[in-house]
Amino acid sequence: MPGAINCPVLDDDQRAQVGTMYKQQGAFEARRVGGALAARNIAHHVETAFADRPRKWTPLVYCWRGGQRSRSFVHVLREIGWRAVQMEGGYRAYRRRVIDDLALLPGALSFRVVCGRTGCGKSRLLRELEALGEQVLDLEALARHRGSVLGDLPDEPQPPQKLFESMLWQALRGFDPARPVFVEAESKRVGVLHVPDALIARMREAPTLRVEATVATRTRLLLDEYDHLVQDAPRLLGRLQCLRGLHPGETLAHWRALVDSGQWELFVSTLLEQHYDQAYDRSMFRNYNGHLDAPVIELAGVDAASVRRAAQSLVSACT
C-alpha cells in the first residue's frame, strides 16, 4: 500500500520456522514459539519505529489475510493507547478491491489526452495544469519513467507493478467525475509497468489535445530534462544500443559520433528526426486516431511564462 512501512510480526525465516513446527509438532507448539517471537518483534517495533508516535496516532495495520499477525499487533498498540485499526481481510482483500476498481473507475471519468511529439513539454504542462488546480493523472510520475528507451530516471528505480496499481487506484478515486482529468497519451507500458487495460481503453476513446513546438524548443527542453544523460555519455550510448534492431549500423555510428564530439543540440535534433518523431507518429496513428483533428496548443518556449500560457490554452480548449 502507498506509504506503508514494513514492521513484521514474524520475518520470513520465523514464519518458515513456525510453519514447519505447525506441520510437524502441531498448532500448540507452533503458537507457543510463534507467540514468543511475535512478542519480541512487536516490542522492538514499539521501541524503535514507533518511539516518536504521538498519542493521537491512528495506524492501519495489515497482514496477508487479516489474521493473527495483524490482530496481535493491533491488540498491543491499542493497549498502549493508540487507536490502531486492523484491515479487514488483510492485503489480499485490499488487492482484490484495487483490481476490481481499476476495471471500473476509468469508465466514470472524463479524460482529456494531451498528445504531442517527444520534447513538446507534455510532462511540464501536466505539472502546470496541476498547479492551476486542474485534475491531472501523471502516469510517468507514478511509474517513475519518461516512457521511452531513454526514459529511466537516474538512481530511481520503477515501483513494482502492484504498488504502481495501488498508486493509480488512489489517484483515480480522488478525482471528481464532473470535471475533466488531463493525462498524457501513453502506450500500454510505461517502462516495464503495464497500464491497466480499462484505463488505456478509456484514454484511447477520449478527446485529444495536441501540443506542438519547434524543433529548437523541443531540443532545448530535452537537453534540460535529460541532463543526467548528457553528464553520463557512456550510459546514454548503452541505452542507444537498444535501438540496434530499428536502425542501421551507420545511423547508430553517426549518433555515437555526435555524442563523442559533444554536439548535443545536433544529436538531439537528429535523434528526434530519425527516431522519436517517426516512432511517435506511428504509435499515435495506431492508438489515438483523432489526434490529427485535435485542437492545437503551441508551446512557444521552455520558460515558465510560455509553459503557463500553453497550460491555460489547454484548459480553454476543454470549455
Buried (B, 14 or more C-beta within 10 A) or exposed (E): BEEEEEBBBBEEEBBEBBEEBBEEEEEEEBBEBBEEBBEEBBEEBBEEEBEEBEEEBEBEBBBEEBEBBBEBBBBBBEEEEBEBBBBEBBBBBBBEEBEEBBEEBBEEBBBBBBBBBBBBBBBBBBBBBBEEEBBBBBBBBBBBBBBBBBBBBEEEEBBEEEBBBBBBBBBBEEBEEEEBBBBBBBEEEBBEBBBBEBBBEBBBEBBBBBBBBBBEBBBBBBBEBBEEBBEEBEBBBEBBEEBEEEBEEEBBEBBBEBBEEEEBBEBBBBBBEBBBBEBBEEBBEEBBEBBEEBEEBBBEBBEEEBBBBBBBBBBEBBE
